[in-house]
Amino acid sequence: MKIFNKINIPKNYKASALAIGNFDGVHKGHQEVFKETKKFAKRKKVKFGALTFTPLPIMFFYKNIKNFRLVSEDEKIKLFKKHQVDFVINIKFNKKFSKINAKDFIKKIIYEKINPQLLSVSNNFKFGRNRKGDVYLLKKFSNKHDYRLLNINPFKYSGKMVSSTRIRKCLKNGNIDLANKLLSRTWFIDGQVQKGKKIGRKLGYHTCNIKVKNYILPKMGIYAVKISIDDKKKNYGGVAYLGSRPTFGGKEIFLETNIFGVKKSLYKKKLRVYFLKFLRGDRKFKNPTQLIRQMNKDVIFAKKGLKTKLVL
């Protein structure tokens, strides 16, 4: 898979079938767009590409938004490859780009720079300055700029549209089961193990601490999880706590993970924590003894939760 960080692409990547979108999460709805685009590409024997934006436009316009993404930029690229995208055009969404009006986006970028045979977008796709562009505008200019438009009706699951927004709501409500179904894989957070205050160890549980960067924050509390270390294929069972440690007056949010069967230091190792099951919400305990009793119960429930299948 070829990655272009500019709009000027080689001639042999033009006349392609091109899917356009933010694709945060590369969920079932996005996969449906990819599937239909890929069908056209195979039939016409052309390349299948994806045009996307970094950062996400909403994160550019609202700088105060933190903890928003479903996947990192690197992981999004890996998911494109998994879904057999031939090339990616990763447009830098900056001040200059944000001022391009919808008609100029179609003419000067889509037509003059990329010149695809097929444009594939979801039915609710918006683009251009002030989000004035939509599928109707793309359709209007399709003959003039020599492309076929494939606008795909939003994919539905249980009667509701699958979207990144819906998945974020699921995660914030602790509905991990549904979020994972809508993604068609087990959602995860990854990061490097940080030095902690060793509170878990004092309570009888060795934990690894990860700072949650730009990932969306799921519901605070306890989860049954599986963990990979340094991107190795082996996965360990575990129990994870997401929160600020209110029992100890904490304020900063951490992801703390107790990995079953691993007691050695993993400081500076990269962990990937897969969320399988939400067990309970975060709460403040009267004293450490009460917390330890609850933690013992959490481990028992987490081990039951590990029966949930991990989907990569």
Secondary structure, 3 states (H helix, E strand, C coil): CEEECCCCCCHHHCCCEEEECCCCCCCHHHHHHHHHHHHHHHHHCCCEEEEEEECCHHHHHCCCCCCCECCCHHHHHHHHHHCCCCEEEEEECCHHHHCCCHHHHHHHHHHHHHCCCEEEEECCCCECHHHCECHHHHHHCCCCCCCEEEEECCCEECCEECCHHHHHHHHHCCCHHHHHHHHCCCCEEEEEEECCCCHHHHCCCCCEEEECCCECCCCCEEEEEEEEECCCCCEEEEEEEEECCHHHCCCCCEEEEEECCCCCCCCCCEEEEEEEEEEEECCCCCCHHHHHHHHHHHHHHHHHHCCCCCCC
